[in-house]
Amino acid sequence: MRFWIDRHGCAKNDVDGEEIIARLEAAGHSYVEGAEAADLVIVNTCGFIEDAKRESIEAVVSLKSAYPGKRVLVAGCLAQRYAKDLEQGLPEADGIVGNADLSAVVSAAQAMEAGERPVMVPESAPSIGTVRRRRRFDFPGTAHVKATEGCSNHCSFCAIPLIRGELRSRPLEEVASECADLVSQGAREIVLIGQDLGSFGRDYGESGNADLSPKSRLPDLLERLTRIEGDFRVRTLYIHPDFFPERMLPLMKDDPRLVPYFDLPFQHASERVLAAMNRKGSGPRYLELIERIREALPDAAIRSTFLLGFPGETEEDFQALRDFQEKAKLDWVGSFAYSREEGTPAYGMRGRVPKKTVEARRKEVEEAQERITREKLGRFVGRELEILVEERVERASEEEERLSLGRAWNQAPDVDGLTVLRGEFAPGVMVKARVLAVNGVDFDALPV
């Protein structure tokens, strides 16, 4: 059977999609590019917030409408959390399979081939990340590696533990082996990911997750990766700032392949709001963490996310966040509106913030961050950086300048700005270039 995957959600979902491809191909099925050539269309859904849920459901309805003769399998986070609701309320779905155990996709595909409408929601997988992914959704040269699954922080607004379960770390050597394999295949950037990568290994030796060890094994993993030979770089994404493992800082100072890029989702700076979110931090404590990072690694790039409109957020709370934003001067910030998720502690909290107010606050945050980001990027003008080329820019005529798009170490895939590189280069190669200027949030660079 020929199949195609319609992708939604985050990089972790994409890694799941890559594993789905590997499992189905091992079972004799064939992956094709695009729904037109497929017999089976798999919609790998996201269920994190309301907008993502709506987008995933609309994709299922749209695909079934466009290709009524094809089978549509709903997979991913939305299927894991709402399988029964989708079974009854989404007739366009010819099958539903959760993401707790991705091996179930093979069984679901076989059942659909036999004319059945399977609904499979496994509780958990015996292991994670053990299937070799031969196809990747990343641009050439980049490879995401999932080091953990699930999360045990239980922020009051977050449905991840309901969807992905409690923290489960992969064995350290298993992760290192996968990274070495990817480098041998030509990966120039390894992106380590997890719902909270900073908690990697805190569940080692524990029976369950009720009492996690305070010690993160992420620094041990990074040290192990420095023993891999090759010209590559390692990026770490999604580290909860309340559990930041500072032992990783000297490792990054000693080995430039461990890039000093930190994705720390602070979410807020009002201590009252953070406490209601079931987080331990505060604006002053987060500023101290940022200062320690920059003291150890002066060139560090720090990204974060802010959650606006959490129940009970007052104008005073918002101004505390804005004050933090101006003082922190983060390189990148993404913002999103609070989404009321059933099953989470915040679902029943009072003090809902009007949407109009939330959008006004988001706009203020985003406009301020554009200015801050441009200021922060200015420190790179005139400097030489290694640019990982992702794609060539198509030209409308032969007279147009040849250009390529890529990323420097301070630009994470999909979420940050890009580097516009003068010249045409093969995707997947590293090119040393001098930054000429900052255009918006992008670099204009000339190869040297």
C-alpha positions in Angstrom: 0.0 0.0 0.0 1.3 3.5 -0.9 1.1 6.0 1.9 1.8 9.7 2.6 1.9 11.7 5.9 0.3 15.1 6.3 2.3 16.8 9.0 1.1 18.9 11.9 2.5 20.1 15.2 6.1 20.3 16.5 9.4 18.7 15.7 8.7 15.9 18.1 5.6 15.0 16.0 7.8 15.0 12.9 10.2 12.5 14.5 7.2 10.3 15.2 6.2 10.7 11.6 9.7 9.6 10.5 9.4 6.5 12.7 5.9 5.8 11.3 7.5 5.8 7.8 10.3 3.5 8.9 7.8 1.0 10.4 5.4 1.0 7.5 8.2 0.6 5.0 9.7 -2.3 7.0 6.2 -3.9 6.8 6.3 -3.7 3.0 4.4 -0.5 2.4 5.7 2.3 0.1 6.1 6.0 1.1 5.1 8.5 -1.7 5.3 12.3 -1.9 1.8 13.8 -1.8 -1.7 12.6 -1.3 -2.4 12.2 -5.0 -0.2 9.2 -5.3 -1.2 7.6 -2.0 -3.7 4.9 -1.1 -3.5 5.8 2.5 -3.2 9.3 3.9 -2.0 9.6 7.5 -2.8 12.9 9.2 -0.3 13.2 12.0 -2.3 15.5 14.3 -1.4 18.0 17.0 -3.5 18.4 20.1 -1.6 20.9 22.2 -3.9 23.9 22.0 -7.3 24.7 20.5 -6.0 26.3 17.2 -3.8 23.2 16.5 -6.7 20.9 17.2 -8.9 22.8 14.8 -6.2 22.8 12.1 -5.7 19.0 12.4 -9.5 18.3 12.1 -9.9 20.6 9.2 -7.0 18.8 7.4 -8.8 15.5 7.9 -12.1 16.8 6.5 -10.4 18.6 3.6 -8.3 15.6 2.6 -11.3 13.2 2.6 -13.3 15.7 0.6 -10.5 16.1 -2.0 -9.8 12.4 -2.1 -13.0 10.5 -1.2 -11.6 7.2 -2.6 -8.5 7.2 -0.3 -8.3 5.9 3.2 -7.5 8.6 5.9 -5.9 7.5 9.1 -5.9 10.0 12.0 -2.7 9.6 14.1 -0.7 11.7 16.5 -1.5 13.7 19.7 -5.2 14.4 18.9 -5.9 10.8 18.1 -4.2 9.7 21.4 -6.3 12.1 23.5 -9.6 12.2 21.8 -9.9 8.8 20.0 -13.5 8.1 21.2 -14.7 11.6 20.3 -13.1 11.3 16.8 -14.6 7.8 16.3 -18.1 9.2 16.8 -17.8 12.8 15.6 -15.4 12.5 12.6 -16.8 10.1 10.0 -14.1 11.3 7.5 -11.6 9.3 9.6 -11.3 5.8 8.2 -9.1 4.8 11.1 -7.7 6.3 14.4 -4.4 5.4 16.1 -2.7 7.0 19.0 1.0 7.9 19.3 1.9 6.2 22.6 3.1 3.1 20.7 3.9 3.9 17.1 4.1 0.2 16.2 0.3 0.2 16.3 0.3 2.2 13.0 1.3 -1.0 11.1 -1.7 -2.9 12.6 -4.0 -0.1 11.9 -2.9 0.1 8.3 -3.4 -3.6 7.8 -6.9 -3.4 9.4 -7.8 -0.6 7.1 -6.5 -2.5 4.1 -8.9 -5.3 5.1 -11.8 -2.9 5.1 -12.0 -2.3 8.9 -12.2 1.0 10.7 -9.7 0.5 13.6 -9.5 2.7 16.7 -6.3 1.9 18.5 -5.1 3.9 21.5 -2.1 2.1 23.2 -1.2 3.1 26.7 2.5 3.2 26.2 5.4 1.8 24.1 7.9 -0.7 25.5 10.7 1.7 24.3 11.1 4.9 22.4 13.4 5.9 19.6 14.7 2.5 18.8 13.7 2.4 15.1 16.2 3.7 12.6 14.7 6.5 10.7 15.8 6.4 7.0 13.8 9.3 5.8 13.7 12.7 7.5 11.5 15.7 7.2 14.3 18.1 8.0 16.2 20.1 5.5 19.4 18.3 4.4 22.1 18.4 7.0 19.8 18.7 10.0 18.5 15.8 12.1 16.2 15.9 15.2 16.8 13.3 17.9 14.2 12.7 20.6 16.0 12.1 23.9 12.9 12.0 26.2 9.2 11.4 25.9 6.5 12.8 28.1 6.8 15.3 30.9 6.4 15.2 34.7 6.5 18.9 35.4 2.7 19.2 35.3 2.3 22.9 34.5 -1.3 23.6 35.2 -2.1 24.8 31.7 -0.4 22.0 29.8 -2.0 18.9 28.4 1.3 17.2 27.4 1.2 14.7 30.4 -2.3 13.8 29.4 -1.2 13.1 25.8 2.4 11.9 26.1 2.5 10.6 29.6 5.1 11.0 32.3 8.8 11.6 31.7 10.6 8.7 30.0 14.3 9.1 29.1 16.1 7.0 26.6 19.3 5.3 27.6 22.2 7.7 27.2 24.3 5.4 25.1 21.3 4.7 22.8 20.9 8.4 22.1 24.6 8.9 21.6 24.7 5.9 19.2 21.8 7.4 17.1 23.6 10.8 17.0 26.8 9.1 15.8 24.9 7.2 13.1 23.3 10.4 11.9 26.6 12.2 11.7 28.0 9.3 9.7 25.1 9.8 7.3 26.0 13.4 6.8 24.1 15.3 9.5 25.8 18.6 10.2 23.4 19.7 13.0 21.9 17.4 15.6 18.9 18.9 17.4 18.2 17.2 20.7 14.6 17.5 21.6 12.1 16.5 24.4 9.1 18.0 26.2 11.7 19.1 28.8 15.2 18.1 27.7 16.7 19.4 30.9 15.0 16.5 32.8 16.8 13.9 30.6 17.9 11.1 32.9 16.1 12.3 36.0 14.0 9.2 35.9 17.0 6.8 35.6 16.8 4.2 38.4 13.4 5.4 39.6 10.3 3.3 39.9 7.8 5.6 38.3 8.0 9.4 38.2 6.6 10.3 41.6 10.1 11.2 43.0 12.4 12.2 40.1 16.1 12.7 40.9 17.1 16.4 41.0 20.1 15.5 38.8 19.8 16.0 35.1 21.9 13.7 32.9 21.8 16.1 30.0 25.3 17.4 30.7 26.5 13.7 30.7 24.9 13.2 27.3 26.5 16.3 25.9 29.9 15.3 27.2 29.4 11.9 25.5 28.5 13.6 22.2 31.7 15.5 22.3 33.5 12.2 21.9 31.9 11.7 18.5 34.4 12.5 15.7 33.3 14.8 12.9 32.4 18.3 11.8 28.9 18.9 13.3 27.1 20.9 15.8 24.6 20.1 18.6 21.6 22.2 19.5 19.5 21.6 22.6 15.8 22.6 22.6 13.1 23.0 25.3 14.7 23.2 28.8 12.4 24.1 31.6 14.1 27.1 33.3 13.2 25.9 36.8 15.4 22.9 36.3 18.2 24.3 34.1 21.3 22.0 34.4 24.1 24.6 34.6 26.7 21.9 34.4 26.2 22.1 30.7 27.7 25.6 30.4 31.4 24.7 30.9 31.0 21.9 28.4 29.8 24.4 25.8 32.6 26.7 26.5 35.1 23.9 26.0 33.6 22.5 22.7 32.3 24.9 20.1 30.3 22.1 18.5 27.9 22.4 21.4 26.3 25.6 20.4 25.3 28.1 23.1 21.7 28.3 22.0 19.1 27.9 24.8 15.3 27.5 24.4 14.0 28.3 27.9 10.1 28.6 27.9 9.8 31.1 30.8 6.1 31.6 30.0 5.7 34.5 32.4 7.5 36.7 34.9 4.7 37.5 37.4 5.4 35.3 40.5 1.6 35.1 41.1 0.9 33.9 37.6 3.9 31.5 37.6 2.7 30.0 40.9 -0.8 29.4 39.4 0.9 27.7 36.5 2.6 25.4 39.0 6.0 26.8 38.2 8.7 27.7 40.8 10.3 30.7 39.2 9.9 34.4 39.2 11.1 37.3 37.0 14.1 38.1 39.2 15.2 34.5 39.4 14.9 34.1 35.7 16.9 37.2 35.1 19.6 35.8 37.4 19.7 32.6 35.4 20.0 34.6 32.1 22.9 36.6 33.7 24.7 33.4 34.8 24.4 31.9 31.3 25.7 35.1 29.6 28.5 35.4 32.1 29.6 31.8 31.3 28.9 32.2 27.5 28.9 35.9 26.5 27.7 35.1 23.0 24.8 32.9 24.2 21.5 33.1 22.2 18.4 32.6 24.3 14.9 31.9 23.0 11.7 31.7 25.0 7.9 31.6 24.8 5.4 33.8 26.7 1.9 32.6 27.5 -0.6 35.5 27.5 -4.1 35.5 29.0 -3.6 32.8 31.7 -6.7 32.9 34.0 -6.5 35.8 36.4 -3.7 37.6 34.5 -4.1 41.3 35.4 -2.6 44.3 33.8 -0.1 44.4 36.6 0.9 40.8 35.9 1.3 41.7 32.2 3.5 44.7 33.0 5.7 42.5 35.1 6.2 40.3 32.0 6.9 43.3 29.8 9.4 44.6 32.4 11.1 41.2 32.3 11.1 41.2 28.5 12.9 44.6 28.4 15.4 43.6 31.0 16.1 40.1 29.7 16.7 41.2 26.1 16.2 37.7 24.8 17.3 36.9 21.3 14.0 35.4 20.2 10.5 35.2 21.8 7.4 33.4 20.6 4.1 34.2 22.2 0.8 32.3 22.3 -2.6 32.8 23.9 -3.8 30.6 26.7 -5.9 27.7 25.5 -8.4 26.2 28.0 -7.7 22.4 28.0 -10.0 20.0 29.7 -8.3 17.7 32.2 -5.7 20.3 33.2 -5.8 22.1 36.6 -6.2 25.5 34.9 -9.4 24.4 33.1 -11.6 25.3 36.0 -9.8 28.5 37.1 -11.7 31.7 37.3 -10.7 35.0 35.8 -10.7 34.3 32.1 -9.1 37.2 30.1 -11.1 38.6 27.2 -9.7 37.6 23.8 -9.4 41.2 22.7 -7.2 41.9 25.7 -5.0 38.9 25.1 -4.5 39.8 21.4 -3.6 43.4 22.4 -1.0 42.1 24.9 0.4 39.6 22.3 0.7 42.4 19.8 2.6 44.6 22.3 5.0 41.7 23.2 5.6 40.9 19.6 6.3 44.5 18.5 8.7 45.0 21.4 10.5 41.7 20.6 11.0 42.6 17.0 12.9 45.7 18.2 14.9 43.7 20.8 15.7 40.9 18.3 17.1 43.4 15.8 19.3 44.9 18.5 20.5 41.5 19.6 21.3 40.4 16.1 23.4 43.5 15.5 26.3 42.1 17.4 26.9 39.6 14.6 27.3 42.2 11.8 30.8 42.0 10.4 31.5 38.6 12.0 32.1 35.3 10.2 29.7 32.5 10.9 29.2 28.9 9.7 26.0 28.8 7.7 24.2 25.5 7.2 22.6 25.8 3.8 19.0 24.6 3.6 17.7 25.5 0.1 18.5 27.5 -3.0 16.3 30.5 -3.8 14.5 30.0 -7.1 15.2 32.8 -9.6 12.6 34.3 -12.0 15.3 35.1 -14.6 18.9 34.4 -15.2 19.7 38.1 -14.5 18.6 37.7 -10.8 21.3 37.2 -8.2 21.9 33.6 -7.1 21.0 33.2 -3.5 20.7 30.4 -0.9 18.9 30.2 2.4 20.5 28.7 5.6 20.9 29.0 9.3 23.7 30.1 11.6 24.2 28.5 15.0 21.9 31.2 16.7 19.0 30.4 14.3 17.0 27.3 15.2 15.0 25.4 12.6 11.6 26.7 11.6 11.2 29.2 14.5 13.9 31.9 14.2 15.2 34.0 11.3 17.2 32.8 8.4 20.5 33.8 6.7 20.3 34.9 3.1 23.5 33.8 1.5 24.9 35.4 -1.6 25.6 32.6 -4.1 24.2 29.2 -4.9 25.2 26.3 -2.7 24.1 22.7 -2.3 21.6 22.1 0.6 23.3 20.4 3.5 26.7 22.0 3.2 28.3 24.4 5.7 29.5 27.7 4.2 31.6 30.3 6.1 30.1 33.7 5.5 30.5 37.3 6.8 27.3 38.9 8.1 26.8 42.1 6.1 23.6 43.3 7.6 20.4 42.5 9.6 17.2 42.7 7.5 14.2 42.4 9.8 15.1 39.3 11.7 17.3 37.7 9.0 21.0 37.9 8.2 22.4 39.1 4.8 25.7 37.3 4.4 28.6 37.0 1.9 30.6 33.8 1.6 34.3 34.2 2.4 
